[in-house]
Amino acid sequence: LSVCSKLCYAIGGAPNQVAGSAASFFLQIYLLDIAHITPFHASLVLFVGKASGAVTDPVAGFFISKSRWTKIGRLMPWVLACTPFTIVSYFFLWYLPPFASGRVAWYLTFHCLFQALTTLFQVPYSALTMFLSTDQKDRDSATAYRMTMEMLGTLIGAALQGQIVASAHVSPHCTVNPSGNTTDFWHGTTSIPDTSDPLSHQVIYMIAAGVIAGVYLLGIVVLFLGVRERDDPYALKSDRAIPFCKGLALTMKHGPYVKLTASFLLISTAVQLEQGNFVLFCTHAAGLRNHFQYLVVTILVSAVLSVPFWQKFLQRFGKKCAACGISWMIPFAVMLVTIPNLILAYFVAFISGLSIAASLLLPWSMLPDVVDNFRLQNPHGKGHETIFYSSYVFFTKMSAGIGLGISAAGLEFTGYKPGICRQSDDVILTLKLLIGAVPAILILLGLFILLFYPITEESRKETKLALEELR
């Protein structure tokens, strides 16, 4: 593969991450503090939206596996067809409707649409890795390019959104503790609610949505013009496509795939909890209201810069060994929760970026090895690649949706009140648990399961030789 092809493929994945990053970091606080819906309804929007995206994954895999080859490939038409609808749904996700009574239904509808449409993009785009080249090193290299650009996209999304909308969450009333004229009646601490106009904040969010929609369109154009999809290089003309239901049953029995999915299901949930609650934690629990956008950028710059390091690391020491880097964030996140300090917060943000980069690069680098292993055991079937990728995305999205839904419901249970300067001690404790203890437990469980993942560097080489013989 040429560097140009790898770069164009990587750029194509960035827009999804730009939009997804903005939603991951800011949608929960937007729903609570700008749209003024209750934490319970916010948890409903977040969970049902993620669940709808997850349910779309096997559906997308089913229909894509039935698709016929066209002049531009079998997967590329799906990527192109869903893009304009994805942009529209994302734009309206950040629109504040004039009616207050139906806002929950509005955000539920467009979040479900956005998640479902991004799935229709993500499944064929990620499966495209298998149809760029037959060489494992080429695919690993393309995956590294892709993850670098996706992390850069995550950085761009969070930075754009953070810098544009920061003024909507920095209230001058919350930086000064008044002498005692106003008291919050629900927990008796001295503070003044933020009464600034939500419509002016809404305009800021709409500008951010428009900018990110433009980035989305640009990335897809580059992908289409710069990448050529190849047909299945291993299949004979007599080979038949594996029926979707049979293929799904086979993947669920495939040991390496089950262990890989179970491990990163837990790890991705931990990362989603960190992303979804980080801005709320900085704003309400750590006293870093004026710094959250810079901390988010620090996390993502660290992640972008460390992807090439992790790629070199896994090439030299193996992919399972590189997974140890995911655990680096645990002690530092616990330190931030117990000692909320500005300098420590930036250090934690840097270390978290290193761990997040490893958690995002590794599963997408290991999944092609699992697909190759399955191919070797089922040499006369084809079309199973989209089944693997769609079911993997299904499980990770479902777990993330459950995690975010539970976290928002926890805030509702502990009495989160939107638009005030000082939350109750129960809310602050909940945010600390969601940033520190819960992700730590999930990451440790995920890494424990990964110890039993059977594909080693030696078995990868054996599989490569066997597939070359088959081809």
C-alpha positions in Angstrom: 0.0 0.0 0.0 1.2 3.5 -0.8 1.5 6.1 1.9 -1.1 8.2 0.0 -3.6 5.3 0.1 -3.1 4.7 3.8 -3.4 8.5 4.5 -6.6 8.8 2.5 -8.1 5.8 4.3 -7.1 7.2 7.6 -8.6 10.7 6.9 -11.9 9.0 6.0 -12.3 7.7 9.6 -11.5 11.1 11.2 -15.0 12.8 10.7 -16.8 10.1 12.6 -14.4 10.6 15.5 -14.7 14.4 15.3 -18.4 14.2 15.7 -18.3 11.3 18.2 -15.7 13.1 20.3 -17.8 16.3 20.6 -20.8 14.2 21.6 -18.8 12.1 24.1 -17.3 15.0 25.9 -20.1 17.6 25.7 -23.5 16.0 25.0 -24.3 15.1 28.6 -23.4 18.5 30.0 -25.3 20.1 27.1 -28.5 18.1 27.8 -28.2 19.0 31.5 -27.1 22.6 31.5 -28.3 24.0 28.2 -31.4 22.0 27.3 -32.3 21.7 31.0 -33.7 18.2 30.9 -33.4 16.1 34.0 -30.5 13.7 34.6 -32.9 10.7 34.3 -34.1 11.9 30.9 -30.4 12.6 29.9 -29.5 9.1 30.9 -32.4 7.8 28.8 -31.2 9.8 25.7 -27.6 8.6 26.1 -28.5 4.9 26.7 -31.2 4.5 24.1 -29.1 6.4 21.5 -26.1 4.1 22.1 -28.4 1.1 22.2 -30.0 2.0 18.8 -26.5 2.3 17.3 -25.6 -1.0 18.8 -28.7 -2.7 17.4 -28.0 -1.2 14.0 -24.6 -3.0 13.9 -25.8 -6.6 13.3 -28.5 -5.2 11.0 -25.9 -3.3 9.0 -23.7 -6.4 9.0 -26.5 -8.5 7.6 -27.4 -6.2 4.7 -23.8 -5.4 3.9 -22.9 -9.1 3.7 -25.8 -9.4 1.2 -24.4 -6.6 -1.0 -23.1 -7.2 -4.5 -19.9 -5.9 -5.9 -20.2 -2.6 -7.7 -17.7 -0.4 -9.7 -16.7 1.3 -6.5 -16.7 -1.8 -4.3 -19.1 -3.5 -2.0 -18.5 -1.4 1.1 -17.9 2.0 -0.3 -21.5 2.6 -1.5 -22.7 2.2 2.1 -20.1 4.8 3.4 -21.2 7.3 0.8 -25.0 6.8 1.1 -25.2 7.4 4.8 -23.0 10.5 5.0 -25.5 13.3 4.2 -28.1 11.9 6.6 -25.5 11.6 9.3 -24.5 15.2 8.9 -28.2 16.4 9.2 -28.9 14.3 12.2 -25.8 15.5 14.0 -26.6 19.1 13.3 -30.1 18.8 14.8 -28.8 16.9 17.8 -27.4 20.3 19.0 -30.5 22.3 18.2 -32.6 23.7 21.0 -36.3 23.3 20.0 -38.6 26.1 21.0 -41.0 23.7 22.8 -39.9 22.6 26.3 -42.3 19.7 26.7 -41.1 17.7 23.8 -37.3 18.2 24.1 -36.6 14.8 25.5 -38.4 13.2 22.5 -36.4 15.5 20.1 -33.0 14.6 21.5 -33.9 11.0 21.8 -34.9 10.9 18.1 -31.9 12.6 16.7 -29.4 10.9 19.0 -30.8 7.5 17.9 -30.6 8.6 14.2 -27.1 9.9 14.6 -25.9 6.7 16.4 -27.6 4.4 13.8 -26.2 6.3 10.9 -22.7 6.4 12.2 -22.9 2.7 12.6 -23.9 2.3 8.9 -20.6 4.2 8.2 -18.4 2.6 10.8 -19.1 -1.1 10.0 -18.2 -1.0 6.3 -15.4 1.5 6.9 -13.7 -0.6 9.6 -14.2 -3.8 7.6 -12.5 -2.1 4.6 -9.2 -2.8 6.4 -9.4 -6.4 5.2 -9.9 -5.3 1.6 -7.0 -2.9 1.3 -4.2 -5.5 1.2 -3.5 -9.2 1.9 -0.3 -8.4 3.8 -0.6 -8.3 7.6 2.1 -5.5 7.9 0.3 -3.4 5.4 -3.0 -3.8 7.3 -1.3 -3.1 10.6 0.3 0.0 9.1 -3.0 1.2 7.7 -4.6 0.6 11.1 -1.9 2.7 12.7 -2.5 5.5 10.2 -6.2 5.2 10.8 -5.9 5.4 14.6 -3.6 8.3 14.4 -6.0 10.2 12.2 -9.0 9.1 14.3 -7.3 10.3 17.5 -6.5 13.6 15.6 -10.1 13.7 14.7 -11.1 13.2 18.3 -8.7 16.0 19.2 -10.1 18.3 16.6 -13.7 17.5 17.6 -13.1 18.1 21.3 -10.9 21.1 20.7 -13.3 22.8 18.3 -16.3 22.0 20.5 -14.4 22.9 23.7 -13.1 26.3 22.4 -16.3 27.3 20.8 -18.7 26.3 23.6 -16.5 27.0 26.6 -18.2 30.4 27.2 -21.6 28.6 27.6 -20.3 26.8 30.7 -18.1 29.5 32.4 -20.4 31.7 34.4 -19.0 34.8 36.2 -21.5 34.1 39.0 -19.7 30.8 39.8 -16.2 32.2 40.1 -17.0 34.4 43.1 -18.6 33.1 46.3 -21.1 35.8 47.4 -21.4 37.1 51.0 -24.6 35.2 51.7 -27.5 36.8 49.9 -28.5 33.7 48.0 -28.8 30.2 49.2 -29.5 27.1 47.1 -32.6 25.7 48.8 -31.9 22.0 48.1 -28.7 21.6 49.9 -28.0 24.8 51.7 -24.7 25.9 50.3 -23.9 29.5 49.3 -24.0 30.0 45.5 -25.9 31.8 42.7 -27.6 29.8 39.9 -26.4 30.6 36.4 -29.2 32.5 34.9 -27.6 33.5 31.6 -29.7 33.1 28.4 -29.7 29.5 27.1 -30.6 30.8 23.6 -27.3 32.6 23.3 -25.5 29.5 24.4 -27.6 27.5 21.8 -26.2 29.7 19.0 -22.7 28.8 20.1 -23.5 25.1 20.0 -25.1 25.4 16.5 -21.9 27.2 15.2 -19.8 24.3 16.6 -22.2 21.7 14.9 -21.9 23.5 11.6 -18.1 23.5 11.7 -17.9 19.8 12.5 -20.4 19.0 9.8 -18.1 20.7 7.3 -15.2 18.6 8.5 -17.3 15.5 8.1 -18.0 16.2 4.5 -14.4 16.9 3.6 -13.1 13.7 5.1 -15.6 11.5 3.2 -14.6 13.1 -0.1 -10.9 12.3 0.6 -11.8 8.7 1.4 -13.7 8.2 -1.8 -11.1 9.8 -4.1 -8.1 8.2 -2.5 -9.0 4.6 -1.6 -9.6 1.6 -3.9 -11.5 -1.3 -2.4 -10.3 -4.8 -3.5 -12.4 -7.9 -3.8 -11.8 -10.9 -1.4 -8.3 -12.1 -2.4 -8.7 -15.6 -0.8 -12.0 -16.6 -2.1 -12.4 -19.0 -5.0 -15.2 -18.4 -7.6 -16.9 -21.6 -6.2 -16.9 -20.3 -2.6 -20.2 -19.2 -1.2 -20.8 -16.4 1.2 -21.5 -17.5 4.8 -25.1 -16.8 5.7 -25.3 -14.0 8.3 -27.0 -16.0 11.1 -24.7 -19.0 10.6 -21.7 -16.7 10.5 -22.8 -14.9 13.6 -23.1 -18.2 15.4 -19.6 -19.2 14.3 -18.1 -16.0 15.4 -19.7 -16.3 18.9 -18.0 -19.8 19.2 -14.6 -18.5 18.0 -12.4 -18.4 21.1 -10.0 -15.6 20.1 -12.9 -13.4 19.1 -14.9 -14.0 22.3 -11.9 -13.2 24.5 -10.9 -10.1 22.5 -14.4 -8.7 22.5 -15.1 -9.4 26.2 -11.8 -7.7 27.2 -12.2 -4.5 25.2 -15.9 -4.4 25.9 -15.0 -3.6 29.5 -12.1 -1.4 28.6 -14.1 0.7 26.1 -16.8 1.1 28.7 -14.2 2.5 31.1 -12.9 5.0 28.5 -16.5 6.1 27.7 -17.2 6.7 31.4 -14.0 8.9 31.6 -15.0 10.8 28.5 -18.6 11.3 29.3 -18.1 12.5 32.9 -14.7 14.3 32.6 -16.2 17.8 31.8 -18.8 17.4 34.6 -16.1 16.3 37.0 -13.8 19.2 36.2 -16.8 21.7 36.4 -18.5 20.4 39.6 -16.1 18.2 41.6 -12.5 19.4 41.0 -12.9 23.2 40.9 -11.4 23.3 37.3 -14.4 25.0 35.7 -12.1 27.4 33.7 -9.7 24.7 32.6 -11.7 21.8 31.3 -11.4 22.6 27.6 -7.6 22.8 27.9 -7.5 19.5 29.9 -9.5 17.8 27.2 -7.1 19.1 24.5 -4.1 17.8 26.6 -5.6 14.3 26.8 -6.2 14.2 23.0 -2.8 15.7 22.0 -1.1 13.1 24.2 -3.2 10.4 22.5 -2.4 11.5 19.0 1.3 11.8 19.6 1.5 8.4 21.3 -0.1 6.3 18.6 3.1 6.0 16.5 4.9 5.0 19.8 2.4 2.3 20.5 2.6 1.0 16.9 6.4 0.6 17.2 5.9 -0.9 20.7 3.5 -3.6 19.6 5.7 -4.4 16.5 8.7 -5.0 18.8 7.1 -6.5 22.0 3.8 -7.9 20.7 0.2 -6.7 20.9 -0.7 -8.4 24.2 2.3 -6.8 25.9 1.3 -3.4 24.7 -2.1 -3.7 26.5 -0.3 -3.0 29.8 -0.2 0.7 28.8 -4.0 0.8 29.2 -3.6 0.5 32.9 -1.4 3.6 33.3 -4.3 5.9 33.7 -5.6 4.1 36.8 -3.3 5.4 39.6 -3.2 8.9 38.2 -7.0 9.2 37.9 -7.3 8.0 41.5 -4.8 10.7 42.5 -6.8 13.4 40.8 -10.0 12.3 42.5 -8.3 12.3 45.9 -6.1 15.4 45.4 -7.8 17.8 42.9 -4.8 19.9 41.9 -4.4 21.9 38.6 -0.8 20.7 37.9 -1.7 17.1 38.8 -4.8 17.4 36.5 -2.7 18.3 33.5 -0.3 15.4 34.3 -3.3 13.0 34.7 -4.6 14.3 31.3 -1.3 13.5 29.6 -1.1 10.0 31.1 -4.7 9.3 30.3 -4.0 10.2 26.6 -1.3 7.6 26.4 -3.7 4.9 27.8 -6.6 5.9 25.6 -4.4 5.7 22.5 -3.4 2.1 23.5 -7.0 1.2 24.2 -8.2 2.4 20.8 -5.3 1.1 18.7 -5.0 -2.4 20.0 -8.5 -3.9 19.3 -8.6 -2.6 15.8 -5.0 -4.0 15.3 -5.9 -7.4 16.8 -9.2 -7.9 15.1 -7.7 -8.5 11.6 -5.6 -11.3 13.2 -8.8 -12.9 14.6 -10.4 -12.7 11.1 -7.4 -14.3 9.5 -7.5 -17.1 12.2 -11.1 -17.7 11.4 -10.4 -17.7 7.7 -7.8 -20.4 8.2 -10.4 -22.6 10.0 -13.1 -21.9 7.5 -11.2 -21.7 4.1 -14.2 -22.1 1.8 -16.5 -19.4 3.1 -16.4 -15.7 2.4 -18.2 -12.5 3.5 -17.5 -13.0 7.2 -15.5 -9.9 7.7 -18.5 -7.6 8.1 -20.0 -10.0 10.6 -16.9 -9.8 12.8 -16.7 -6.0 12.6 -20.4 -5.3 13.1 -20.8 -7.6 16.1 -17.6 -6.2 17.7 -19.0 -2.6 17.3 -22.4 -3.8 18.6 -20.9 -5.1 21.9 -18.7 -2.1 22.6 -21.5 0.4 21.8 -24.0 -1.5 24.0 -21.6 -1.7 26.9 -20.8 2.1 26.5 -24.5 2.9 26.4 -25.2 0.9 29.5 -22.2 2.6 31.3 -23.3 6.1 30.3 -26.9 5.4 31.1 -26.0 4.1 34.6 -23.7 7.1 35.3 -26.4 9.7 34.3 -29.0 7.8 36.3 -26.6 7.8 39.3 -26.4 11.6 39.0 -30.2 11.8 39.0 -30.4 9.5 42.1 -27.9 11.6 44.0 -29.7 14.9 43.2 -27.8 16.6 40.3 -29.4 20.1 39.7 -28.6 21.7 36.3 -27.5 25.3 36.1 -26.2 25.8 39.6 -22.6 26.6 40.8 -22.3 24.1 43.6 -23.6 20.6 43.5 -24.4 18.5 46.6 -21.7 16.3 48.2 -23.4 13.2 47.0 -23.2 14.3 43.4 -19.5 15.2 43.8 -18.8 11.7 45.3 -20.7 10.1 42.4 -18.6 12.0 39.9 -15.4 11.0 41.7 -16.4 7.3 41.6 -17.3 7.6 37.8 -13.9 9.0 37.1 -11.7 7.0 39.4 -13.0 3.7 41.0 -15.4 2.4 38.3 -13.1 2.8 35.3 -10.2 1.2 37.3 -12.2 -1.9 38.1 -13.4 -2.3 34.5 -9.9 -1.9 33.0 -8.4 -4.4 35.4 -11.1 -7.0 34.6 -10.6 -6.4 30.9 -6.8 -6.9 31.1 -7.3 -10.1 33.1 -9.5 -11.5 30.3 -6.9 -10.5 27.7 -4.3 -12.7 29.4 -6.2 -15.7 28.0 -6.2 -14.3 24.4 -4.6 -17.1 22.4 -3.1 -15.4 19.3 0.6 -14.8 19.8 3.2 -13.2 17.5 4.3 -16.8 16.5 0.8 -17.9 15.7 0.3 -14.8 13.6 3.3 -15.7 11.5 2.1 -19.2 11.1 -1.4 -18.0 10.0 0.2 -15.6 7.5 2.2 -18.4 5.9 -0.8 -20.7 5.7 -3.0 -18.0 4.1 -0.3 -17.2 1.6 -0.2 -20.9 0.7 -4.0 -20.8 0.4 -4.0 -17.6 -1.8 
